[in-house]
Amino acid sequence: MPALTIILLTFLAVAITVIISLSVKLKQSQKVKEELQDRFLDMENKLNTLQLQTLEGRLNPHLFKNILNSIQSHAYQTYFAMDKLSNVLDYILYESQNRFVSPREEIDFALNLIEINKIKISPLFSMSIKKKIDEQDQLYDQKILAPLISIDLIENAFKHADLQSPDAFISVVIEFRDNNFMLTVSNKISGKSTFLKEHSGIGSTTLEQRLRIIYKSCFRLERYIEEDVYVAQLKINLLEHKNQMLTA
């Protein structure tokens, strides 16, 4: 056999050995990389879960305090409010312990919460509540919406509305259609100091953190002032969120 042929065969054998060795190392490296990625995702999920539990642990006592103060300070209307209060407390104690509830359940909760907060205001106060609900929507009864997600916007409207002004108002629009949950709350504000206080509350910070952790890019939260009217709008694309969960 010619010397050149022997050299070429030897080189080919070495090359094959090197390629096989590199391939094995690459696969091992890829496997290690995938394992590290899986461990990182697992740790990230645990961290998010822990953070959510911490946020919700702060939120529930905060909500309890606000509701009980409302009932206690308006004892003459307590009988009327007891049924709504019972529904709200049951929801907080039981349903809110679940990671997700249905849009129907959260909307019912929001409406009961509004009725409790209405105790604070005069019967002559301009209060508008509108619902635009597609009950045939495929996601309306699916467990896909984070519980208590509507609290912050509703509570702030009652807390910071200008209740003394003759042209004061609170408007709440709750929508569920095209696989989207939407909540728009607007009210006349009583002053800049009140507006600034709203941004430092537990509820506001908690809401934004929960939305980022749970819904990532599938939500839009806007807060702005037009003249003396404060508007807060929340929109969550639940179908997009569901698809992301299924492909994660």
Secondary structure, 3 states (H helix, E strand, C coil): CCHHHHHHHHHHHHHHHHHHHHHHHHHHHHHHHHHHHHHHHHHHHHHHHHHHHHHHHHHHHHHHHHHHHHHHCCHHHHHHHHHHHHHHHHHHHCHHHCCCECHHHHHHHHHHHHHHHHHHCCCCCEEEEEEEECCCCCCCCCCCECCCCCHHHHHHHHHHECCCCCCCEEEEEEEEECCEEEEEEEEEECCHHHHHHHCCCHHHHHHHHHHHHHHCCCEEEEEEEECCEEEEEEEEEHHHHHHHHHHC
